[in-house]
């Protein structure tokens, strides 16, 4: 579990309030004017105590702002270690990812993503931990640590998912014992016992074939030359945490990712974002505007999505948002080989509310 502690008060920070407190006490008991009951004496005494109080309030405010800046800086450093930047290219795929946190105080979120090139193909995970902020960062670290090992070790995508499920269960048990040491186990009334994580696993082979396992997460959008459509419309499994995984875990064979096509993975904070009138963010419409420009780079997709999202929510999203874009930058001459996929120009997108 990751803990970020505030710095202990310094001697200098403690001396100044004591000095001003001593000034106030000395004036009250040592100044003859403070002992008088006249109107002028009372006005002077009130002015003195008002000045002392103002100085103490300003000092306390500056100290709190300084500590808040330190906590935010530490939180950003912790998240950069856990949610490390992705390489711009993985085994022929162009990659870009970014996150927008709803927790403005801590500047961290509960979304997770990772992409790794392995001997089994490029394996990708994106997920959403219940809640956001520092409380969710430990869960993110546990899941990403497990994925980074399992992605290389496990030949089957289903076994990678089981490793993530075991890592989550172990993390929640340890967290419950730390928060309720007297119980010897998880407390049913604790938020830890109710925590869940939506997870999407993808595997993209050298030929562009895509296989997926989805536990309660929104399906990605596939960006073609002029089209935007969901990668799949199959019903996902339940999120990790509350329910056990099924005995048989068969990864779904999805539509092929052809050269110059892109996959846009995102967390549900994107499509669930509302504006001042309560209207949901139209992510497919934004993506359709993006595909009108060529070439469609992952960085261009991120700029368009986050720019439109900030305008839609007036810069205050209600939930964490993570977006990861994968573009097939392999030899375009292979386009059409082994692919029979056709798509409507404006398919009806699935919604995840």
N, C-alpha and C positions, 0 to 999 in steps of 0.2 A: 504494500500500500504506500502511496506517495503522500507525504505530509509536507506542508509548507508552513513554517512558523515565522511569526513576526519577530523582528530583532528586539532584544531587551532594551529598555530605556537606558540612555547614556547618562553619565554623571552630570554632563552639561545640561541635558534636558531636564533633570530633576532640580538643579540648583536655581534656575530662573524662577519657577513658581514659588520656591521657598523664599527667595529674596523679596518678591513682590508681596507675598503673604506677610513677611516680617515688616514691610513698609506699612501695610494696612494696620497691623496690630500696633506698631509703634505710634502711628498717628492717633489711633483710637485712645490709647492709654497714656501716651507721653506728650501729646500736644494740648496745650490749654484751650485752644479754640474748639477742639472736639468735645470738651466738657461743658461748653456753654449751650444754652437752650434758645438763643436768639435765632431769628430767621436767617440772618446772614451766615451764622456759624453752621446752621443745618445745611444751607445751600453749599457751602464750602466742603463740608463733610460728605455730602452726597456726591459732589463732583470728584472728590478724591477716591471714594470707593467705586464709583462708576469707571474711572480711569483704570484703577487696578483690575477690576473685573474684565474690562475690555482687553487689556493687555494679556490677561490669563487666557481668555477665550481665543484670541488671535494666536497665541503660542500653542494652545492645544490643537487648534485647527491645522496649523502648519505641521505639527508633529504627526497628526493623523494622515495628512496628505503625503508626507514623506514616507510613512510606513506603507501606505496604500501603493505608492509607486514601487517600493521594493517588492511587495507581494506580487504585483502585476508582472514585474520583471522576472521574478522567480517562476511564476506560473507559465509565462511564455517560454522560458528556458526549459522547463520541465516538459511542456508539450512538444517543443521542437525535438527533444530527445526521444519521446515516446512516438510521436507522429512525425517521423523524419521525412524530409523532402524526398520525393520520388525522382529517379533519374529521368532525363528527358527522352530516353530511348531504351527500350527493352526488347531484344531479339526481333528487331524489325518493326516494333510498335512504337509510335510516338505517344508520349505520356505527359499529362499535366493534371494537377490536382490542387485544390484549395479548400479552405474551410472558413465559414463565417459563424462566429459564436454568438449565441443569444445572451451569454453571461458577460455583460460589459465590464463588470467589476473585476473578474478574474482573467478575462480574455482567453478562456479555454472552453472546450466543448466536450460533449460526450459522443461525438462521431468518430469513427475510425476507418482507415483505409490503408491498403498496402498492395503493391504489385511486385512480383518476384519472378525472374526468369529461372526456370528449373529444367531438368532433363525431361520432365513430363509436359512441358509447355509453359507459357506465361500464366501464372496463377495469381488471381486477384481476389481480395476480400474488401467488402465495404459493409459497415454496420452502424447501428445506432443504439447506444446504451440508454436505458431509461433515465431521464433527467439530464442535467448538463452542469458544467462547472467542475470545480475541483473534486467533488464527490464521485464523479464518473470517471475521472482520469485514471484511477487505480484499476478499474475494470477494463478500460481501454488498453492499458499496459499489459495486463494479464492475457488478454485475447491476442494482441498483436505479437507478443513474445511466443505464444504457442503456435500461431500461424507461421511465423518466420522459420520455425524448425520443422513443423509438419509439412509445409509446402515442398520441402526438399526430400523429406524422409518417406512420405506416404505415396505409393504409386496410384492410389485411388482417391478421388475427390471426396467420396463418402467417409473415408477414414480420416481425412483432414478435418471434416466437420465434427466427427466424434472427438477428435483431440481438442477442438475448440470448446465443445460442450463440457468435457471433463475439466478443462482449465477454468472455465467459468464457474462450475460447481465448486471446485477447490478454492478458488478465490473468494467466493461468497461465504463458504464455511469459515475460512480464516478471518474474513472481515467481521462475521457475526461473533466469533469468539473474542476478537479484539474489542468489539463494542459492547458485548455482554459477557464478560469473563466469568461471572458467577453462574451462568446458566449451563456452561459446558457444551453448548450447541446453539444453533440459530434460534432466535426468538421469533415466533410466528407473527408477533405484532410489530416487528422491526421492518423498516423499509427494505433492508437487505434481503429479507425472505421473499419480497415481492418483486425484486429486480429482474428484468428480462432484457435481452438484446436481440434485435433483428440483424440477420446476417445473410449476405449474398456472397456465394463463392462462384468464381468463374475460372475456367481453364481454356486457354486459346492455344491450339497447336500450330505447327508450322504452316499448315495448309489453310489456316483461317477457321477451322472447325471450333465451335464454341460449345462447351458443356457447362451446366450450371446446377447448383443446389441453392435453393432459396428458402430461408426460414423467416417468413413474415416481413420481407423487405420489398420495396418497390422494384419492379423490373426495370432494367435500363432501357434507354431509347437507342435504336439503331438509326444512324444518320447515313442515308444514301446520297446519290448525286442530287436529288431534288425531293427526297422523301424523309419522313420521320415516322417511325413506327416502334411499338414495344418489341423488345427482343423475344418475349414470350407472353402468352396470356394464360399460362397454367396457374392453378391455385397453389400458392406457396405453402410450405410446412409452417407449423406454429413457431413463434420465436424461441430462441434458446432460453432456458431457465425454468419456466413454469411446468413444461411438459417434457417427458423423455422422448428421445428420437425414436423413430420406427426401427424395427429390427432390420428391414431391408432398405438400404439407402442407394437408390439408383440415380446417378446424375442425368439430368435431362439434356438430350442433344438438341441444341438450339440452331437458329439460322446462322449460316456461314458469314464471317466477317471478311468481305472481299477487299482487295486493295483499294485504298483511298476512302473506304468507309470508316465510320467512327462509332464507338459505343460511349454513351453518356450515362455513367453511374451516378446516383445521387441518393441522399437520405430524404426521408419524408418531410423534413422541415422545408424543403423547396416547394413541393406541391401543396403543402398545408399552409403556407404563408398567406396572410390576409392583408388587405389594405384597410384604410379607414372606414370603408363601407362594408367590410366583411367579405369581400370577394377573394376567392382563391387565386393564387399565382398561376398563370397559364404557361407552364413550362414548355409544352409542345409548341405553342405559338411562337415563343422566343426561339426555339430551336429551328423552326421552319424559316424564320428570318435569317438565321445563321447560314443555313445550307444554300441560300440564294447567292452567297458569295463563294468564290473559289480562289485558292484552295481553302478548305475548312480546317484550320489548324486547331489543335487542342487548346492553345492559349487564346485563340479568338473565341472559342466556345465559352471558356471560363469568363472572359471579359464580358461577353454579351449576357450570360446568365446572371452573374453577380451584379452587373450594372442594372439590369432590369429588376432584379430582386430588391436591391436597395431603393430604387425608385418606387417600387410597389409597396414596400413596407415603411417608407420614409426613413430608412436607415435603422429601423428597430425591428428585426425579425423576432417572432415569438418563440422560435426554436432554433437549435443549431442546424446549420446547413453545410453539407460537404458534397463536393462535385468532383468526380474523377473521369477524365476523358482518355480513351484509348483509340488511336487512329492507326489503321493498318497501312504502314508506310513501305510495305514490301513491294517487290517488282510488279508494276502495274500491268505488265504484259500477261500476267497470269489471270487477269480479270476474266470471269466467265467460265473458267475451267472447273468442271464438276459442280456448277451451281445452276439450279433451276428456279431460284427464288424470284418471284415477281411481287410487286407491292403496288397498292393504290397510291395516287399522288398525294392524297390527304386522308390517311387512315384515321379512324376514330381512336384516340388514345385511351388506355385504361386509366382509371383514377384510383388513388389510394388515399382514402380519408380515414 
